[in-house]
């Protein structure tokens, strides 16, 4: 990994938060079942542990897509 392709930890964290706002919102929402939130949180932690500190076009986690799909299904099932 070349030095010009690496980013600081602060920049990495900022981009990670920006690109995963929906996942953070779903995990933090008190209206959703805690067991589902815990599953998404654990999967996100596992993904984050495997990410390298290098420049990328997107820092969106794969689990965010699962969480959004789950939320849509959950809301349609419960008619919110």
Biopython code that builds the backbone (N, CA, C, O; Angstrom):
import numpy as np
from Bio.PDB.StructureBuilder import StructureBuilder

atoms = [
    (1, "UNK", "N", (0.868, -1.173, 0.000)),
    (1, "UNK", "CA", (0.000, 0.000, 0.000)),
    (1, "UNK", "C", (0.906, 1.224, 0.000)),
    (1, "UNK", "O", (1.701, 1.410, 0.922)),
    (2, "UNK", "N", (0.792, 2.050, -1.018)),
    (2, "UNK", "CA", (1.647, 3.228, -1.090)),
    (2, "UNK", "C", (1.156, 4.312, -0.152)),
    (2, "UNK", "O", (-0.017, 4.363, 0.217)),
    (3, "UNK", "N", (2.086, 5.177, 0.223)),
    (3, "UNK", "CA", (1.764, 6.201, 1.218)),
    (3, "UNK", "C", (0.707, 7.181, 0.724)),
    (3, "UNK", "O", (-0.108, 7.651, 1.519)),
    (4, "UNK", "N", (0.700, 7.500, -0.570)),
    (4, "UNK", "CA", (-0.280, 8.473, -1.067)),
    (4, "UNK", "C", (-1.699, 7.901, -1.117)),
    (4, "UNK", "O", (-2.663, 8.661, -1.204)),
    (5, "UNK", "N", (-1.841, 6.581, -1.064)),
    (5, "UNK", "CA", (-3.168, 5.964, -1.077)),
    (5, "UNK", "C", (-3.751, 5.754, 0.314)),
    (5, "UNK", "O", (-4.922, 5.392, 0.438)),
    (6, "UNK", "N", (-2.972, 5.969, 1.351)),
    (6, "UNK", "CA", (-3.488, 5.786, 2.705)),
    (6, "UNK", "C", (-4.161, 7.064, 3.185)),
    (6, "UNK", "O", (-3.835, 8.161, 2.732)),
    (7, "UNK", "N", (-5.088, 6.911, 4.093)),
    (7, "UNK", "CA", (-5.772, 8.064, 4.675)),
    (7, "UNK", "C", (-5.645, 7.981, 6.190)),
    (7, "UNK", "O", (-5.312, 6.933, 6.742)),
    (8, "UNK", "N", (-5.914, 9.088, 6.843)),
    (8, "UNK", "CA", (-5.830, 9.091, 8.305)),
    (8, "UNK", "C", (-7.027, 8.346, 8.884)),
    (8, "UNK", "O", (-8.050, 8.173, 8.222)),
    (9, "UNK", "N", (-6.882, 7.918, 10.103)),
    (9, "UNK", "CA", (-7.965, 7.218, 10.782)),
    (9, "UNK", "C", (-9.185, 8.124, 10.932)),
    (9, "UNK", "O", (-10.320, 7.669, 10.795)),
    (10, "UNK", "N", (-8.950, 9.405, 11.215)),
    (10, "UNK", "CA", (-10.060, 10.358, 11.357)),
    (10, "UNK", "C", (-10.825, 10.501, 10.042)),
    (10, "UNK", "O", (-12.056, 10.535, 10.042)),
    (11, "UNK", "N", (-10.112, 10.585, 8.936)),
    (11, "UNK", "CA", (-10.755, 10.694, 7.618)),
    (11, "UNK", "C", (-11.518, 9.408, 7.294)),
    (11, "UNK", "O", (-12.631, 9.460, 6.771)),
    (12, "UNK", "N", (-10.931, 8.279, 7.599)),
    (12, "UNK", "CA", (-11.582, 6.987, 7.390)),
    (12, "UNK", "C", (-12.897, 6.928, 8.168)),
    (12, "UNK", "O", (-13.932, 6.549, 7.620)),
    (13, "UNK", "N", (-12.850, 7.302, 9.442)),
    (13, "UNK", "CA", (-14.053, 7.273, 10.279)),
    (13, "UNK", "C", (-15.121, 8.226, 9.769)),
    (13, "UNK", "O", (-16.304, 7.886, 9.769)),
    (14, "UNK", "N", (-14.723, 9.408, 9.336)),
    (14, "UNK", "CA", (-15.676, 10.383, 8.799)),
    (14, "UNK", "C", (-16.380, 9.818, 7.566)),
    (14, "UNK", "O", (-17.603, 9.894, 7.455)),
    (15, "UNK", "N", (-15.614, 9.261, 6.657)),
    (15, "UNK", "CA", (-16.202, 8.695, 5.434)),
    (15, "UNK", "C", (-17.093, 7.492, 5.742)),
    (15, "UNK", "O", (-18.143, 7.312, 5.127)),
    (16, "UNK", "N", (-16.667, 6.683, 6.688)),
    (16, "UNK", "CA", (-17.452, 5.514, 7.081)),
    (16, "UNK", "C", (-18.812, 5.942, 7.630)),
    (16, "UNK", "O", (-19.834, 5.343, 7.295)),
    (17, "UNK", "N", (-18.829, 6.961, 8.461)),
    (17, "UNK", "CA", (-20.088, 7.473, 9.024)),
    (17, "UNK", "C", (-20.954, 8.086, 7.936)),
    (17, "UNK", "O", (-22.157, 7.827, 7.884)),
    (18, "UNK", "N", (-20.358, 8.898, 7.062)),
    (18, "UNK", "CA", (-21.126, 9.540, 5.989)),
    (18, "UNK", "C", (-21.778, 8.517, 5.068)),
    (18, "UNK", "O", (-22.938, 8.673, 4.686)),
    (19, "UNK", "N", (-21.047, 7.487, 4.714)),
    (19, "UNK", "CA", (-21.544, 6.506, 3.745)),
    (19, "UNK", "C", (-22.479, 5.462, 4.352)),
    (19, "UNK", "O", (-23.050, 4.650, 3.623)),
    (20, "UNK", "N", (-22.642, 5.472, 5.660)),
    (20, "UNK", "CA", (-23.483, 4.468, 6.317)),
    (20, "UNK", "C", (-24.522, 5.083, 7.240)),
    (20, "UNK", "O", (-24.898, 4.478, 8.244)),
    (21, "UNK", "N", (-24.983, 6.271, 6.910)),
    (21, "UNK", "CA", (-25.952, 6.979, 7.754)),
    (21, "UNK", "C", (-27.254, 6.194, 7.941)),
    (21, "UNK", "O", (-27.819, 6.185, 9.034)),
    (22, "UNK", "N", (-27.721, 5.548, 6.898)),
    (22, "UNK", "CA", (-28.970, 4.779, 6.999)),
    (22, "UNK", "C", (-28.801, 3.594, 7.944)),
    (22, "UNK", "O", (-29.693, 3.302, 8.741)),
    (23, "UNK", "N", (-27.676, 2.919, 7.861)),
    (23, "UNK", "CA", (-27.402, 1.801, 8.764)),
    (23, "UNK", "C", (-27.360, 2.289, 10.209)),
    (23, "UNK", "O", (-27.933, 1.654, 11.095)),
    (24, "UNK", "N", (-26.696, 3.392, 10.448)),
    (24, "UNK", "CA", (-26.609, 3.959, 11.798)),
    (24, "UNK", "C", (-27.998, 4.323, 12.305)),
    (24, "UNK", "O", (-28.323, 4.073, 13.466)),
    (25, "UNK", "N", (-28.815, 4.910, 11.442)),
    (25, "UNK", "CA", (-30.175, 5.297, 11.827)),
    (25, "UNK", "C", (-31.002, 4.072, 12.207)),
    (25, "UNK", "O", (-31.715, 4.093, 13.210)),
    (26, "UNK", "N", (-30.913, 3.017, 11.422)),
    (26, "UNK", "CA", (-31.688, 1.798, 11.690)),
    (26, "UNK", "C", (-31.230, 1.142, 12.993)),
    (26, "UNK", "O", (-32.058, 0.692, 13.786)),
    (27, "UNK", "N", (-29.930, 1.087, 13.213)),
    (27, "UNK", "CA", (-29.414, 0.480, 14.445)),
    (27, "UNK", "C", (-29.821, 1.291, 15.665)),
    (27, "UNK", "O", (-30.062, 0.724, 16.731)),
    (28, "UNK", "N", (-29.901, 2.605, 15.525)),
    (28, "UNK", "CA", (-30.181, 3.477, 16.673)),
    (28, "UNK", "C", (-31.667, 3.708, 16.931)),
    (28, "UNK", "O", (-32.024, 4.226, 17.989)),
    (29, "UNK", "N", (-32.535, 3.342, 16.003)),
    (29, "UNK", "CA", (-33.963, 3.630, 16.136)),
    (29, "UNK", "C", (-34.613, 2.734, 17.195)),
    (29, "UNK", "O", (-34.520, 1.509, 17.120)),
    (30, "UNK", "N", (-35.260, 3.342, 18.163)),
    (30, "UNK", "CA", (-35.880, 2.597, 19.269)),
    (30, "UNK", "C", (-37.140, 1.840, 18.847)),
    (30, "UNK", "O", (-37.640, 1.016, 19.612)),
    (31, "UNK", "N", (-37.658, 2.099, 17.660)),
    (31, "UNK", "CA", (-38.889, 1.446, 17.216)),
    (31, "UNK", "C", (-38.663, 0.041, 16.658)),
    (31, "UNK", "O", (-39.619, -0.714, 16.479)),
    (32, "UNK", "N", (-37.418, -0.310, 16.386)),
    (32, "UNK", "CA", (-37.132, -1.597, 15.768)),
    (32, "UNK", "C", (-36.701, -2.620, 16.812)),
    (32, "UNK", "O", (-36.161, -2.251, 17.855)),
    (33, "UNK", "N", (-36.934, -3.908, 16.540)),
    (33, "UNK", "CA", (-36.548, -4.964, 17.488)),
    (33, "UNK", "C", (-35.032, -4.967, 17.745)),
    (33, "UNK", "O", (-34.230, -4.932, 16.812)),
    (34, "UNK", "N", (-34.673, -5.010, 19.004)),
    (34, "UNK", "CA", (-33.263, -4.944, 19.395)),
    (34, "UNK", "C", (-32.454, -6.111, 18.835)),
    (34, "UNK", "O", (-31.274, -5.947, 18.524)),
    (35, "UNK", "N", (-33.062, -7.274, 18.703)),
    (35, "UNK", "CA", (-32.326, -8.430, 18.200)),
    (35, "UNK", "C", (-31.881, -8.206, 16.756)),
    (35, "UNK", "O", (-30.780, -8.603, 16.376)),
    (36, "UNK", "N", (-32.732, -7.576, 15.956)),
    (36, "UNK", "CA", (-32.362, -7.271, 14.571)),
    (36, "UNK", "C", (-31.271, -6.211, 14.535)),
    (36, "UNK", "O", (-30.322, -6.312, 13.757)),
    (37, "UNK", "N", (-31.409, -5.196, 15.376)),
    (37, "UNK", "CA", (-30.389, -4.146, 15.437)),
    (37, "UNK", "C", (-29.041, -4.736, 15.840)),
    (37, "UNK", "O", (-28.007, -4.361, 15.287)),
    (38, "UNK", "N", (-29.048, -5.649, 16.791)),
    (38, "UNK", "CA", (-27.813, -6.288, 17.241)),
    (38, "UNK", "C", (-27.166, -7.082, 16.110)),
    (38, "UNK", "O", (-25.946, -7.049, 15.950)),
    (39, "UNK", "N", (-27.968, -7.787, 15.333)),
    (39, "UNK", "CA", (-27.432, -8.551, 14.199)),
    (39, "UNK", "C", (-26.748, -7.630, 13.198)),
    (39, "UNK", "O", (-25.647, -7.925, 12.733)),
    (40, "UNK", "N", (-27.396, -6.511, 12.862)),
    (40, "UNK", "CA", (-26.801, -5.560, 11.917)),
    (40, "UNK", "C", (-25.524, -4.953, 12.489)),
    (40, "UNK", "O", (-24.534, -4.787, 11.777)),
    (41, "UNK", "N", (-25.552, -4.624, 13.771)),
    (41, "UNK", "CA", (-24.383, -4.043, 14.436)),
    (41, "UNK", "C", (-23.202, -5.017, 14.417)),
    (41, "UNK", "O", (-22.076, -4.624, 14.111)),
    (42, "UNK", "N", (-23.459, -6.270, 14.738)),
    (42, "UNK", "CA", (-22.383, -7.264, 14.763)),
    (42, "UNK", "C", (-21.813, -7.500, 13.370)),
    (42, "UNK", "O", (-20.602, -7.644, 13.207)),
    (43, "UNK", "N", (-22.675, -7.537, 12.378)),
    (43, "UNK", "CA", (-22.212, -7.728, 11.006)),
    (43, "UNK", "C", (-21.394, -6.523, 10.540)),
    (43, "UNK", "O", (-20.389, -6.682, 9.847)),
    (44, "UNK", "N", (-21.826, -5.324, 10.920)),
    (44, "UNK", "CA", (-21.085, -4.108, 10.562)),
    (44, "UNK", "C", (-19.705, -4.113, 11.218)),
    (44, "UNK", "O", (-18.713, -3.771, 10.575)),
    (45, "UNK", "N", (-19.638, -4.493, 12.477)),
    (45, "UNK", "CA", (-18.339, -4.552, 13.173)),
    (45, "UNK", "C", (-17.396, -5.529, 12.482)),
    (45, "UNK", "O", (-16.203, -5.255, 12.342)),
    (46, "UNK", "N", (-17.927, -6.659, 12.054)),
    (46, "UNK", "CA", (-17.101, -7.652, 11.369)),
    (46, "UNK", "C", (-16.561, -7.077, 10.053)),
    (46, "UNK", "O", (-15.387, -7.258, 9.728)),
    (47, "UNK", "N", (-17.418, -6.388, 9.305)),
    (47, "UNK", "CA", (-16.987, -5.768, 8.051)),
    (47, "UNK", "C", (-15.928, -4.700, 8.292)),
    (47, "UNK", "O", (-14.936, -4.631, 7.566)),
    (48, "UNK", "N", (-16.137, -3.867, 9.308)),
    (48, "UNK", "CA", (-15.204, -2.778, 9.601)),
    (48, "UNK", "C", (-13.831, -3.334, 9.971)),
    (48, "UNK", "O", (-12.810, -2.766, 9.584)),
    (49, "UNK", "N", (-13.797, -4.428, 10.709)),
    (49, "UNK", "CA", (-12.515, -5.033, 11.090)),
    (49, "UNK", "C", (-11.695, -5.456, 9.877)),
    (49, "UNK", "O", (-10.467, -5.502, 9.941)),
    (50, "UNK", "N", (-12.365, -5.763, 8.779)),
    (50, "UNK", "CA", (-11.669, -6.252, 7.589)),
    (50, "UNK", "C", (-11.371, -5.171, 6.557)),
    (50, "UNK", "O", (-10.795, -5.464, 5.509)),
    (51, "UNK", "N", (-11.752, -3.929, 6.836)),
    (51, "UNK", "CA", (-11.502, -2.833, 5.898)),
    (51, "UNK", "C", (-10.079, -2.322, 6.074)),
    (51, "UNK", "O", (-9.588, -2.204, 7.197)),
    (52, "UNK", "N", (-9.426, -2.021, 4.968)),
    (52, "UNK", "CA", (-8.082, -1.448, 4.992)),
    (52, "UNK", "C", (-8.181, 0.077, 4.958)),
    (52, "UNK", "O", (-9.126, 0.637, 4.402)),
    (53, "UNK", "N", (-7.198, 0.737, 5.558)),
    (53, "UNK", "CA", (-7.161, 2.207, 5.562)),
    (53, "UNK", "C", (-6.547, 2.711, 4.262)),
    (53, "UNK", "O", (-5.417, 3.199, 4.258)),
    (54, "UNK", "N", (-7.265, 2.598, 3.183)),
    (54, "UNK", "CA", (-6.791, 3.095, 1.902)),
    (54, "UNK", "C", (-7.918, 3.858, 1.235)),
    (54, "UNK", "O", (-9.088, 3.688, 1.578)),
    (55, "UNK", "N", (-7.559, 4.693, 0.289)),
    (55, "UNK", "CA", (-8.574, 5.497, -0.390)),
    (55, "UNK", "C", (-9.458, 4.590, -1.229)),
    (55, "UNK", "O", (-8.980, 3.722, -1.961)),
    (56, "UNK", "N", (-10.745, 4.812, -1.105)),
    (56, "UNK", "CA", (-11.749, 4.060, -1.858)),
    (56, "UNK", "C", (-12.785, 5.045, -2.354)),
    (56, "UNK", "O", (-12.859, 6.173, -1.865)),
    (57, "UNK", "N", (-13.577, 4.632, -3.310)),
    (57, "UNK", "CA", (-14.642, 5.512, -3.792)),
    (57, "UNK", "C", (-15.822, 5.518, -2.845)),
    (57, "UNK", "O", (-16.528, 6.521, -2.744)),
    (58, "UNK", "N", (-16.049, 4.410, -2.147)),
    (58, "UNK", "CA", (-17.172, 4.325, -1.217)),
    (58, "UNK", "C", (-16.775, 3.506, 0.003)),
    (58, "UNK", "O", (-16.039, 2.524, -0.093)),
    (59, "UNK", "N", (-17.273, 3.930, 1.131)),
    (59, "UNK", "CA", (-17.037, 3.205, 2.377)),
    (59, "UNK", "C", (-18.337, 2.583, 2.884)),
    (59, "UNK", "O", (-18.442, 2.211, 4.053)),
    (60, "UNK", "N", (-19.318, 2.474, 2.002)),
    (60, "UNK", "CA", (-20.600, 1.888, 2.386)),
    (60, "UNK", "C", (-20.417, 0.409, 2.698)),
    (60, "UNK", "O", (-19.793, -0.330, 1.936)),
    (61, "UNK", "N", (-20.963, -0.003, 3.815)),
    (61, "UNK", "CA", (-20.873, -1.401, 4.216)),
    (61, "UNK", "C", (-21.971, -2.211, 3.532)),
    (61, "UNK", "O", (-23.064, -1.699, 3.287)),
    (62, "UNK", "N", (-21.683, -3.460, 3.227)),
    (62, "UNK", "CA", (-22.667, -4.330, 2.572)),
    (62, "UNK", "C", (-23.889, -4.555, 3.450)),
    (62, "UNK", "O", (-25.001, -4.720, 2.949)),
    (63, "UNK", "N", (-23.677, -4.560, 4.754)),
    (63, "UNK", "CA", (-24.785, -4.801, 5.681)),
    (63, "UNK", "C", (-25.817, -3.672, 5.618)),
    (63, "UNK", "O", (-26.973, -3.881, 5.985)),
    (64, "UNK", "N", (-25.425, -2.494, 5.164)),
    (64, "UNK", "CA", (-26.382, -1.394, 5.072)),
    (64, "UNK", "C", (-27.514, -1.740, 4.097)),
    (64, "UNK", "O", (-28.678, -1.445, 4.368)),
    (65, "UNK", "N", (-27.177, -2.357, 2.981)),
    (65, "UNK", "CA", (-28.204, -2.757, 2.014)),
    (65, "UNK", "C", (-29.180, -3.757, 2.636)),
    (65, "UNK", "O", (-30.389, -3.667, 2.423)),
    (66, "UNK", "N", (-28.651, -4.703, 3.399)),
    (66, "UNK", "CA", (-29.508, -5.680, 4.084)),
    (66, "UNK", "C", (-30.426, -4.988, 5.081)),
    (66, "UNK", "O", (-31.608, -5.317, 5.182)),
    (67, "UNK", "N", (-29.876, -4.030, 5.814)),
    (67, "UNK", "CA", (-30.658, -3.322, 6.832)),
    (67, "UNK", "C", (-31.775, -2.508, 6.193)),
    (67, "UNK", "O", (-32.889, -2.477, 6.714)),
    (68, "UNK", "N", (-31.495, -1.855, 5.082)),
    (68, "UNK", "CA", (-32.513, -1.061, 4.393)),
    (68, "UNK", "C", (-33.616, -1.972, 3.857)),
    (68, "UNK", "O", (-34.799, -1.653, 3.980)),
    (69, "UNK", "N", (-33.236, -3.098, 3.268)),
    (69, "UNK", "CA", (-34.234, -4.051, 2.763)),
    (69, "UNK", "C", (-35.074, -4.606, 3.910)),
    (69, "UNK", "O", (-36.292, -4.731, 3.786)),
    (70, "UNK", "N", (-34.429, -4.937, 5.019)),
    (70, "UNK", "CA", (-35.158, -5.429, 6.191)),
    (70, "UNK", "C", (-36.138, -4.372, 6.692)),
    (70, "UNK", "O", (-37.281, -4.691, 7.018)),
    (71, "UNK", "N", (-35.695, -3.117, 6.755)),
    (71, "UNK", "CA", (-36.554, -2.037, 7.247)),
    (71, "UNK", "C", (-37.794, -1.874, 6.367)),
    (71, "UNK", "O", (-38.903, -1.729, 6.882)),
    (72, "UNK", "N", (-37.617, -1.897, 5.053)),
    (72, "UNK", "CA", (-38.756, -1.762, 4.136)),
    (72, "UNK", "C", (-39.757, -2.894, 4.351)),
    (72, "UNK", "O", (-40.965, -2.664, 4.397)),
    (73, "UNK", "N", (-39.246, -4.110, 4.480)),
    (73, "UNK", "CA", (-40.119, -5.264, 4.694)),
    (73, "UNK", "C", (-40.818, -5.163, 6.054)),
    (73, "UNK", "O", (-42.008, -5.456, 6.165)),
    (74, "UNK", "N", (-40.089, -4.755, 7.066)),
    (74, "UNK", "CA", (-40.639, -4.624, 8.421)),
    (74, "UNK", "C", (-41.737, -3.565, 8.463)),
    (74, "UNK", "O", (-42.790, -3.781, 9.063)),
    (75, "UNK", "N", (-41.491, -2.434, 7.833)),
    (75, "UNK", "CA", (-42.480, -1.351, 7.838)),
    (75, "UNK", "C", (-43.726, -1.728, 7.045)),
    (75, "UNK", "O", (-44.838, -1.389, 7.450)),
    (76, "UNK", "N", (-43.558, -2.424, 5.921)),
    (76, "UNK", "CA", (-44.728, -2.816, 5.135)),
    (76, "UNK", "C", (-45.543, -3.885, 5.865)),
    (76, "UNK", "O", (-46.769, -3.912, 5.762)),
    (77, "UNK", "N", (-44.869, -4.753, 6.594)),
    (77, "UNK", "CA", (-45.547, -5.804, 7.352)),
    (77, "UNK", "C", (-46.330, -5.220, 8.524)),
    (77, "UNK", "O", (-47.402, -5.723, 8.861)),
    (78, "UNK", "N", (-45.809, -4.172, 9.144)),
    (78, "UNK", "CA", (-46.448, -3.574, 10.317)),
    (78, "UNK", "C", (-47.269, -2.334, 9.987)),
    (78, "UNK", "O", (-47.802, -1.692, 10.891)),
    (79, "UNK", "N", (-47.379, -1.991, 8.717)),
    (79, "UNK", "CA", (-48.206, -0.874, 8.239)),
    (79, "UNK", "C", (-47.946, 0.443, 8.965)),
    (79, "UNK", "O", (-48.882, 1.096, 9.427)),
    (80, "UNK", "N", (-46.682, 0.833, 9.065)),
    (80, "UNK", "CA", (-46.356, 2.122, 9.683)),
    (80, "UNK", "C", (-46.566, 3.235, 8.707)),
    (80, "UNK", "O", (-46.345, 4.399, 9.041)),
]
sb = StructureBuilder()
sb.init_structure("model")
sb.init_model(0)
sb.init_chain("A")
sb.init_seg("    ")
for serial, (resi, resn, name, xyz) in enumerate(atoms, 1):
    if name == "N":
        sb.init_residue(resn, " ", resi, " ")
    sb.init_atom(name, np.array(xyz, "f"), 0.0, 1.0, " ", f" {name:<3s}", serial, name[0])
structure = sb.get_structure()
